Amino acid sequence: MRPKFLSRAAVLCAALAMQGAASAAEDHSRHASHPAAALPAKPSTVKVRYDDSVLTDRTGKALKLKTDVIAERIVVLDFVYTTCTTVCPVLTALLAEVRQRLDPDAEPEVRFVSITVDPARDTPARLKEYADRHGIEPGWFWLTGPTGRINEVLKGFGAYAPSFEDHPPQVLVGDARSGQWTRFYGFADPKAVLAKVNELRAARANGHHAGDKH
């Protein structure tokens, strides 16, 4: 059984508390004060690019991003680093809430993926510790790899920043089969992310792309 997660309101309150505590523990002020973190998560249609870059999951297994991880699935994707004490844990909790609310029958079709923005430090072991600490069950992919390779992957998803602490907080939801991707900046409402996932699933079931008028 999946663990229950905090409501969005509780998560955001926890975020404020974490931001206050972060200054005493480690300076992530640039990441916590990123303009996108304070903005409403207004979804926008985007184009992404990705290939079969070989990355490593939290178990140490090598996986091809396009073939093994994404394939033709509907994907919920975010970008984190394990030493973050402000924004990243909140994003993780938000996506965990989406996953917890998702229809269990959707799991083979929908994949959750988190890619590190700090591959120099985020080893598979660190990703596993972070995921375990947040109660993330198997089936959610946590990926790292060589710095140059990860940076190219991040650029393809519009998530690269010269300093990893400056990476914009965001969630991407996409249908790899149709090529339709939506970006949510800031702290997305889990209900809105779930609605987009369900919209893409419904479009597949009806044999057309989400947003088409029939």
MARZANU-348347 format. One record per atom (N, C-alpha, C): residue number from 1; atom name; x, y, z. Coordinates in steps of 0.1 Angstrom, whole numbers. Example, Ala and Ser with C-alpha at 12.3 -4.5 7.8 and 13.67 -1.06 7.14 Angstrom:
BEGIN
NODE pos site     x     y     z
NODE   1    N   132   -57    78
NODE   1   CA   123   -45    78
NODE   1    C   132   -33    78
NODE   2    N   128   -22    71
NODE   2   CA   137   -11    71
NODE   2    C   129     0    79
end
This chain:
BEGIN
NODE pos site     x     y     z
NODE   1    N     8   -12     0
NODE   1   CA     0     0     0
NODE   1    C     9    12     0
NODE   2    N     5    22    -8
NODE   2   CA    13    34    -9
NODE   2    C    11    43     4
NODE   3    N    22    49     9
NODE   3   CA    21    58    20
NODE   3    C    12    70    17
NODE   4    N     5    76    27
NODE   4   CA    -2    88    25
NODE   4    C     7   100    26
NODE   5    N     5   110    18
NODE   5   CA    13   122    18
NODE   5    C     5   134    23
NODE   6    N    13   144    27
NODE   6   CA     7   157    31
NODE   6    C    -1   163    20
NODE   7    N   -12   170    24
NODE   7   CA   -19   178    14
NODE   7    C   -10   189     9
NODE   8    N   -14   195    -2
NODE   8   CA    -6   206    -8
NODE   8    C    -4   217     1
NODE   9    N   -14   221     8
NODE   9   CA   -13   232    18
NODE   9    C    -3   229    29
NODE  10    N    -3   217    34
NODE  10   CA     6   213    44
NODE  10    C    21   213    39
NODE  11    N    22   208    27
NODE  11   CA    35   207    20
NODE  11    C    41   221    19
NODE  12    N    33   230    14
NODE  12   CA    38   244    12
NODE  12    C    41   251    25
NODE  13    N    34   248    36
NODE  13   CA    37   253    49
NODE  13    C    51   247    54
NODE  14    N    53   234    51
NODE  14   CA    65   228    54
NODE  14    C    77   234    46
NODE  15    N    74   238    34
NODE  15   CA    84   244    26
NODE  15    C    89   257    32
NODE  16    N    80   265    37
NODE  16   CA    84   278    43
NODE  16    C    92   275    56
NODE  17    N    89   265    63
NODE  17   CA    97   261    75
NODE  17    C   111   257    71
NODE  18    N   111   249    60
NODE  18   CA   124   244    55
NODE  18    C   133   255    50
NODE  19    N   127   265    43
NODE  19   CA   135   276    38
NODE  19    C   141   283    50
NODE  20    N   134   285    61
NODE  20   CA   140   291    72
NODE  20    C   151   283    79
NODE  21    N   149   270    79
NODE  21   CA   160   262    85
NODE  21    C   172   260    76
NODE  22    N   170   262    63
NODE  22   CA   181   260    54
NODE  22    C   192   269    56
NODE  23    N   190   281    60
NODE  23   CA   200   291    61
NODE  23    C   210   287    73
NODE  24    N   204   279    82
NODE  24   CA   213   275    93
NODE  24    C   221   263    90
NODE  25    N   216   255    80
NODE  25   CA   222   242    77
NODE  25    C   231   243    65
NODE  26    N   226   249    54
NODE  26   CA   234   250    42
NODE  26    C   228   261    33
NODE  27    N   236   269    26
NODE  27   CA   230   280    19
NODE  27    C   225   276     5
NODE  28    N   212   275     4
NODE  28   CA   205   272    -9
NODE  28    C   197   283   -12
NODE  29    N   201   295    -8
NODE  29   CA   192   307   -10
NODE  29    C   189   310   -24
NODE  30    N   198   307   -33
NODE  30   CA   196   310   -47
NODE  30    C   185   301   -53
NODE  31    N   185   289   -49
NODE  31   CA   175   279   -54
NODE  31    C   162   282   -47
NODE  32    N   162   285   -34
NODE  32   CA   149   287   -27
NODE  32    C   142   300   -32
NODE  33    N   151   310   -36
NODE  33   CA   145   323   -40
NODE  33    C   144   324   -55
NODE  34    N   145   313   -62
NODE  34   CA   144   314   -77
NODE  34    C   130   319   -80
NODE  35    N   130   329   -90
NODE  35   CA   117   335   -93
NODE  35    C   106   326   -96
NODE  36    N   109   314  -102
NODE  36   CA    98   305  -106
NODE  36    C    92   298   -94
NODE  37    N   100   297   -83
NODE  37   CA    95   290   -71
NODE  37    C    83   298   -65
NODE  38    N    83   311   -67
NODE  38   CA    72   319   -61
NODE  38    C    60   321   -70
NODE  39    N    62   317   -83
NODE  39   CA    51   320   -93
NODE  39    C    41   309   -92
NODE  40    N    28   312   -95
NODE  40   CA    18   302   -97
NODE  40    C    23   292  -109
NODE  41    N    20   280  -107
NODE  41   CA    25   270  -117
NODE  41    C    16   270  -129
NODE  42    N    18   280  -138
NODE  42   CA    10   281  -150
NODE  42    C    15   272  -160
NODE  43    N     7   262  -165
NODE  43   CA    12   252  -174
NODE  43    C    14   259  -188
NODE  44    N    24   254  -195
NODE  44   CA    26   259  -209
NODE  44    C    31   247  -217
NODE  45    N    26   247  -230
NODE  45   CA    31   236  -239
NODE  45    C    45   239  -243
NODE  46    N    53   228  -243
NODE  46   CA    67   230  -246
NODE  46    C    72   219  -255
NODE  47    N    83   221  -262
NODE  47   CA    89   210  -270
NODE  47    C   102   206  -262
NODE  48    N   104   193  -262
NODE  48   CA   116   188  -255
NODE  48    C   123   179  -265
NODE  49    N   135   176  -261
NODE  49   CA   143   166  -269
NODE  49    C   151   157  -260
NODE  50    N   152   145  -263
NODE  50   CA   159   135  -255
NODE  50    C   163   124  -264
NODE  51    N   174   117  -261
NODE  51   CA   178   105  -269
NODE  51    C   181    93  -260
NODE  52    N   189    84  -265
NODE  52   CA   192    72  -257
NODE  52    C   204    74  -248
NODE  53    N   206    85  -242
NODE  53   CA   217    87  -233
NODE  53    C   216    77  -222
NODE  54    N   227    71  -219
NODE  54   CA   228    60  -209
NODE  54    C   230    67  -195
NODE  55    N   220    65  -187
NODE  55   CA   220    71  -173
NODE  55    C   220    59  -163
NODE  56    N   221    63  -150
NODE  56   CA   222    52  -140
NODE  56    C   211    55  -130
NODE  57    N   203    45  -126
NODE  57   CA   192    47  -116
NODE  57    C   197    45  -102
NODE  58    N   188    46   -93
NODE  58   CA   193    46   -79
NODE  58    C   198    32   -74
NODE  59    N   195    22   -82
NODE  59   CA   200     8   -79
NODE  59    C   214     6   -85
NODE  60    N   219    15   -93
NODE  60   CA   231    14  -100
NODE  60    C   230     7  -114
NODE  61    N   218     6  -118
NODE  61   CA   215    -1  -132
NODE  61    C   216    10  -143
NODE  62    N   223     6  -153
NODE  62   CA   224    15  -165
NODE  62    C   212    14  -174
NODE  63    N   206    25  -177
NODE  63   CA   194    25  -185
NODE  63    C   195    36  -196
NODE  64    N   189    32  -208
NODE  64   CA   188    42  -219
NODE  64    C   176    51  -216
NODE  65    N   178    64  -217
NODE  65   CA   167    73  -213
NODE  65    C   155    71  -222
NODE  66    N   157    71  -235
NODE  66   CA   146    71  -244
NODE  66    C   140    57  -245
NODE  67    N   148    46  -246
NODE  67   CA   143    33  -248
NODE  67    C   138    26  -235
NODE  68    N   146    27  -225
NODE  68   CA   143    20  -212
NODE  68    C   134    27  -202
NODE  69    N   136    41  -202
NODE  69   CA   129    48  -191
NODE  69    C   116    54  -197
NODE  70    N   117    62  -208
NODE  70   CA   105    69  -213
NODE  70    C    97    60  -222
NODE  71    N   104    54  -232
NODE  71   CA    97    46  -242
NODE  71    C    85    53  -248
NODE  72    N    73    47  -248
NODE  72   CA    61    54  -253
NODE  72    C    51    57  -241
NODE  73    N    57    59  -230
NODE  73   CA    49    62  -218
NODE  73    C    44    76  -216
NODE  74    N    35    78  -208
NODE  74   CA    32    92  -202
NODE  74    C    41    94  -191
NODE  75    N    48   105  -191
NODE  75   CA    59   107  -181
NODE  75    C    56   120  -172
NODE  76    N    59   118  -159
NODE  76   CA    58   129  -150
NODE  76    C    73   131  -145
NODE  77    N    79   143  -148
NODE  77   CA    93   144  -147
NODE  77    C    97   157  -139
NODE  78    N   106   155  -130
NODE  78   CA   111   167  -123
NODE  78    C   126   166  -122
NODE  79    N   132   177  -116
NODE  79   CA   147   178  -115
NODE  79    C   151   182  -101
NODE  80    N   160   175   -95
NODE  80   CA   163   177   -81
NODE  80    C   178   176   -78
NODE  81    N   182   179   -66
NODE  81   CA   195   175   -61
NODE  81    C   194   172   -46
NODE  82    N   201   162   -42
NODE  82   CA   198   155   -29
NODE  82    C   202   164   -17
NODE  83    N   211   174   -19
NODE  83   CA   214   182    -7
NODE  83    C   205   194    -6
NODE  84    N   196   196   -14
NODE  84   CA   186   207   -14
NODE  84    C   177   205    -1
NODE  85    N   175   215     6
NODE  85   CA   167   214    18
NODE  85    C   154   223    17
NODE  86    N   152   229     5
NODE  86   CA   141   238     3
NODE  86    C   131   234    -7
NODE  87    N   134   237   -20
NODE  87   CA   125   235   -31
NODE  87    C   123   220   -34
NODE  88    N   135   213   -36
NODE  88   CA   134   199   -41
NODE  88    C   126   190   -33
NODE  89    N   127   190   -19
NODE  89   CA   118   181   -12
NODE  89    C   104   184   -13
NODE  90    N   100   197   -15
NODE  90   CA    86   200   -18
NODE  90    C    81   195   -31
NODE  91    N    89   196   -41
NODE  91   CA    86   191   -54
NODE  91    C    84   175   -53
NODE  92    N    93   169   -46
NODE  92   CA    92   154   -45
NODE  92    C    79   151   -38
NODE  93    N    76   158   -27
NODE  93   CA    63   155   -20
NODE  93    C    51   158   -29
NODE  94    N    52   168   -37
NODE  94   CA    40   171   -46
NODE  94    C    38   160   -56
NODE  95    N    49   155   -62
NODE  95   CA    48   144   -72
NODE  95    C    44   131   -65
NODE  96    N    49   129   -53
NODE  96   CA    44   117   -45
NODE  96    C    29   118   -43
NODE  97    N    24   130   -40
NODE  97   CA     9   131   -39
NODE  97    C     2   127   -52
NODE  98    N     8   132   -63
NODE  98   CA     2   129   -76
NODE  98    C     2   114   -78
NODE  99    N    13   108   -75
NODE  99   CA    14    93   -77
NODE  99    C     5    86   -68
NODE 100    N     3    91   -56
NODE 100   CA    -6    84   -46
NODE 100    C   -20    85   -51
NODE 101    N   -24    96   -58
NODE 101   CA   -38    98   -62
NODE 101    C   -40    91   -76
NODE 102    N   -30    87   -82
NODE 102   CA   -32    82   -96
NODE 102    C   -39    68   -95
NODE 103    N   -48    66  -105
NODE 103   CA   -55    53  -106
NODE 103    C   -44    42  -107
NODE 104    N   -44    32   -98
NODE 104   CA   -35    21   -98
NODE 104    C   -34    15  -112
NODE 105    N   -45    14  -119
NODE 105   CA   -44     8  -133
NODE 105    C   -36    16  -143
NODE 106    N   -32    28  -139
NODE 106   CA   -25    37  -148
NODE 106    C   -10    34  -147
NODE 107    N    -5    27  -137
NODE 107   CA     9    26  -134
NODE 107    C    17    21  -145
NODE 108    N    13    10  -153
NODE 108   CA    21     5  -164
NODE 108    C    23    16  -175
NODE 109    N    13    25  -176
NODE 109   CA    13    35  -187
NODE 109    C    20    48  -183
NODE 110    N    20    51  -170
NODE 110   CA    26    63  -165
NODE 110    C    38    61  -157
NODE 111    N    49    69  -160
NODE 111   CA    61    67  -153
NODE 111    C    66    80  -147
NODE 112    N    70    80  -134
NODE 112   CA    76    91  -127
NODE 112    C    91    90  -128
NODE 113    N    97   102  -131
NODE 113   CA   111   102  -133
NODE 113    C   117   115  -126
NODE 114    N   128   113  -119
NODE 114   CA   135   125  -113
NODE 114    C   149   124  -118
NODE 115    N   154   135  -123
NODE 115   CA   168   136  -128
NODE 115    C   176   146  -120
NODE 116    N   188   142  -115
NODE 116   CA   196   151  -107
NODE 116    C   201   162  -116
NODE 117    N   203   174  -109
NODE 117   CA   209   185  -116
NODE 117    C   224   186  -110
NODE 118    N   227   177  -101
NODE 118   CA   240   178   -94
NODE 118    C   247   164   -95
NODE 119    N   250   160  -107
NODE 119   CA   255   146  -109
NODE 119    C   269   144  -103
NODE 120    N   277   155  -101
NODE 120   CA   290   153   -95
NODE 120    C   289   148   -81
NODE 121    N   278   151   -74
NODE 121   CA   277   146   -60
NODE 121    C   266   135   -59
NODE 122    N   256   136   -67
NODE 122   CA   244   127   -66
NODE 122    C   247   113   -72
NODE 123    N   254   105   -65
NODE 123   CA   256    91   -69
NODE 123    C   243    83   -68
NODE 124    N   243    71   -74
NODE 124   CA   231    63   -72
NODE 124    C   228    60   -57
NODE 125    N   238    58   -49
NODE 125   CA   235    56   -35
NODE 125    C   229    68   -28
NODE 126    N   233    80   -32
NODE 126   CA   227    92   -27
NODE 126    C   212    94   -31
NODE 127    N   210    91   -44
NODE 127   CA   196    91   -49
NODE 127    C   187    81   -42
NODE 128    N   193    69   -39
NODE 128   CA   185    59   -32
NODE 128    C   182    64   -18
NODE 129    N   192    70   -11
NODE 129   CA   190    74     2
NODE 129    C   179    85     3
NODE 130    N   180    95    -7
NODE 130   CA   170   105    -8
NODE 130    C   156   100   -10
NODE 131    N   155    91   -20
NODE 131   CA   142    85   -23
NODE 131    C   136    77   -11
NODE 132    N   145    69    -5
NODE 132   CA   140    62     7
NODE 132    C   136    71    18
NODE 133    N   143    82    20
NODE 133   CA   140    91    31
NODE 133    C   126    97    28
NODE 134    N   122    99    16
NODE 134   CA   109   105    13
NODE 134    C    98    94    10
NODE 135    N   101    82    13
NODE 135   CA    91    71    12
NODE 135    C    87    68    -2
NODE 136    N    97    69   -12
NODE 136   CA    93    67   -26
NODE 136    C    95    52   -29
NODE 137    N    85    45   -33
NODE 137   CA    85    31   -36
NODE 137    C    91    29   -50
NODE 138    N    95    16   -53
NODE 138   CA   100    13   -66
NODE 138    C    90    16   -77
NODE 139    N    95    19   -89
NODE 139   CA    87    23  -100
NODE 139    C    88    37  -104
NODE 140    N    94    45   -95
NODE 140   CA    98    59   -97
NODE 140    C   113    59  -100
NODE 141    N   116    64  -112
NODE 141   CA   130    63  -116
NODE 141    C   138    76  -112
NODE 142    N   149    74  -105
NODE 142   CA   158    84  -101
NODE 142    C   172    83  -108
NODE 143    N   175    93  -116
NODE 143   CA   186    91  -126
NODE 143    C   198   101  -124
NODE 144    N   210    95  -126
NODE 144   CA   222   103  -125
NODE 144    C   231    98  -137
NODE 145    N   243   104  -138
NODE 145   CA   252   100  -148
NODE 145    C   264   110  -149
NODE 146    N   273   108  -159
NODE 146   CA   284   118  -160
NODE 146    C   279   132  -162
NODE 147    N   286   141  -156
NODE 147   CA   281   155  -156
NODE 147    C   278   160  -170
NODE 148    N   287   158  -180
NODE 148   CA   285   163  -193
NODE 148    C   272   157  -199
NODE 149    N   270   144  -197
NODE 149   CA   258   138  -203
NODE 149    C   245   143  -196
NODE 150    N   246   144  -183
NODE 150   CA   234   149  -176
NODE 150    C   231   163  -180
NODE 151    N   241   172  -182
NODE 151   CA   239   185  -186
NODE 151    C   232   186  -200
NODE 152    N   235   177  -209
NODE 152   CA   229   177  -222
NODE 152    C   214   172  -221
NODE 153    N   212   163  -212
NODE 153   CA   198   158  -210
NODE 153    C   190   170  -204
NODE 154    N   196   177  -194
NODE 154   CA   189   188  -188
NODE 154    C   186   199  -199
NODE 155    N   195   202  -208
NODE 155   CA   193   212  -218
NODE 155    C   181   208  -227
NODE 156    N   180   195  -230
NODE 156   CA   169   190  -238
NODE 156    C   156   192  -232
NODE 157    N   155   192  -219
NODE 157   CA   142   194  -212
NODE 157    C   140   208  -207
NODE 158    N   150   217  -210
NODE 158   CA   149   231  -206
NODE 158    C   151   233  -191
NODE 159    N   159   224  -185
NODE 159   CA   161   224  -171
NODE 159    C   175   227  -167
NODE 160    N   184   231  -176
NODE 160   CA   198   233  -173
NODE 160    C   200   247  -168
NODE 161    N   209   248  -158
NODE 161   CA   214   261  -153
NODE 161    C   229   259  -151
NODE 162    N   237   269  -154
NODE 162   CA   252   268  -152
NODE 162    C   255   264  -137
NODE 163    N   248   269  -128
NODE 163   CA   250   265  -114
NODE 163    C   237   257  -110
NODE 164    N   239   244  -105
NODE 164   CA   228   236  -103
NODE 164    C   218   242   -93
NODE 165    N   223   250   -83
NODE 165   CA   214   256   -74
NODE 165    C   204   266   -80
NODE 166    N   207   270   -92
NODE 166   CA   199   280   -99
NODE 166    C   189   274  -108
NODE 167    N   188   260  -108
NODE 167   CA   179   254  -118
NODE 167    C   165   257  -114
NODE 168    N   156   260  -125
NODE 168   CA   143   264  -122
NODE 168    C   134   253  -117
NODE 169    N   127   255  -106
NODE 169   CA   118   244  -101
NODE 169    C   106   242  -111
NODE 170    N   105   230  -116
NODE 170   CA    95   227  -126
NODE 170    C    91   213  -126
NODE 171    N    79   210  -132
NODE 171   CA    75   196  -135
NODE 171    C    71   196  -149
NODE 172    N    75   185  -156
NODE 172   CA    71   183  -170
NODE 172    C    61   171  -170
NODE 173    N    51   172  -178
NODE 173   CA    42   160  -180
NODE 173    C    41   159  -195
NODE 174    N    44   147  -200
NODE 174   CA    44   145  -214
NODE 174    C    40   131  -219
NODE 175    N    35   130  -231
NODE 175   CA    31   118  -237
NODE 175    C    42   115  -248
NODE 176    N    51   106  -245
NODE 176   CA    61   103  -255
NODE 176    C    56    98  -268
NODE 177    N    44    92  -268
NODE 177   CA    39    87  -280
NODE 177    C    34    98  -290
NODE 178    N    28   108  -284
NODE 178   CA    22   119  -292
NODE 178    C    32   131  -293
NODE 179    N    42   131  -284
NODE 179   CA    51   142  -284
NODE 179    C    46   155  -277
NODE 180    N    35   154  -270
NODE 180   CA    29   165  -263
NODE 180    C    35   166  -249
NODE 181    N    40   178  -246
NODE 181   CA    46   180  -233
NODE 181    C    41   193  -227
NODE 182    N    39   193  -214
NODE 182   CA    34   205  -207
NODE 182    C    44   208  -195
NODE 183    N    47   221  -193
NODE 183   CA    56   224  -182
NODE 183    C    48   232  -172
NODE 184    N    50   228  -159
NODE 184   CA    45   235  -148
NODE 184    C    57   242  -140
NODE 185    N    57   255  -139
NODE 185   CA    68   261  -132
NODE 185    C    63   263  -117
NODE 186    N    73   263  -108
NODE 186   CA    70   265   -94
NODE 186    C    64   253   -88
NODE 187    N    57   256   -77
NODE 187   CA    50   245   -70
NODE 187    C    37   242   -76
NODE 188    N    36   232   -84
NODE 188   CA    24   228   -92
NODE 188    C    14   223   -82
NODE 189    N     1   225   -85
NODE 189   CA   -10   219   -77
NODE 189    C   -10   204   -81
NODE 190    N    -9   195   -72
NODE 190   CA   -10   181   -76
NODE 190    C   -22   178   -84
NODE 191    N   -33   184   -81
NODE 191   CA   -46   182   -88
NODE 191    C   -44   186  -103
NODE 192    N   -37   197  -105
NODE 192   CA   -35   201  -119
NODE 192    C   -26   191  -127
NODE 193    N   -15   187  -120
NODE 193   CA    -6   177  -126
NODE 193    C   -14   164  -129
NODE 194    N   -21   159  -120
NODE 194   CA   -29   147  -121
NODE 194    C   -39   149  -133
NODE 195    N   -46   160  -133
NODE 195   CA   -55   163  -144
NODE 195    C   -49   162  -158
NODE 196    N   -37   167  -159
NODE 196   CA   -30   167  -172
NODE 196    C   -26   152  -175
NODE 197    N   -22   144  -165
NODE 197   CA   -19   130  -168
NODE 197    C   -32   123  -172
NODE 198    N   -43   126  -166
NODE 198   CA   -55   119  -169
NODE 198    C   -60   124  -183
NODE 199    N   -58   136  -186
NODE 199   CA   -61   141  -200
NODE 199    C   -54   134  -210
NODE 200    N   -41   132  -208
NODE 200   CA   -33   125  -218
NODE 200    C   -37   110  -219
NODE 201    N   -41   104  -208
NODE 201   CA   -45    90  -208
NODE 201    C   -59    89  -216
NODE 202    N   -68    98  -213
NODE 202   CA   -81    98  -220
NODE 202    C   -79   100  -235
NODE 203    N   -70   109  -239
NODE 203   CA   -67   111  -253
NODE 203    C   -62    98  -260
NODE 204    N   -54    91  -253
NODE 204   CA   -49    78  -258
NODE 204    C   -61    69  -260
NODE 205    N   -69    68  -249
NODE 205   CA   -80    59  -250
NODE 205    C   -90    62  -261
NODE 206    N   -91    75  -264
NODE 206   CA  -100    79  -275
NODE 206    C   -94    79  -288
NODE 207    N   -81    76  -289
NODE 207   CA   -74    75  -302
NODE 207    C   -70    88  -308
NODE 208    N   -69    99  -300
NODE 208   CA   -65   112  -305
NODE 208    C   -56   119  -295
NODE 209    N   -50   130  -299
NODE 209   CA   -41   138  -290
NODE 209    C   -49   147  -281
NODE 210    N   -44   149  -269
NODE 210   CA   -50   158  -260
NODE 210    C   -51   172  -266
NODE 211    N   -62   178  -265
NODE 211   CA   -64   191  -270
NODE 211    C   -70   191  -284
NODE 212    N   -70   179  -291
NODE 212   CA   -77   179  -304
NODE 212    C   -92   181  -302
NODE 213    N   -99   186  -311
NODE 213   CA  -113   188  -311
NODE 213    C  -119   178  -321
NODE 214    N  -127   169  -315
NODE 214   CA  -134   159  -323
NODE 214    C  -149   159  -320
end
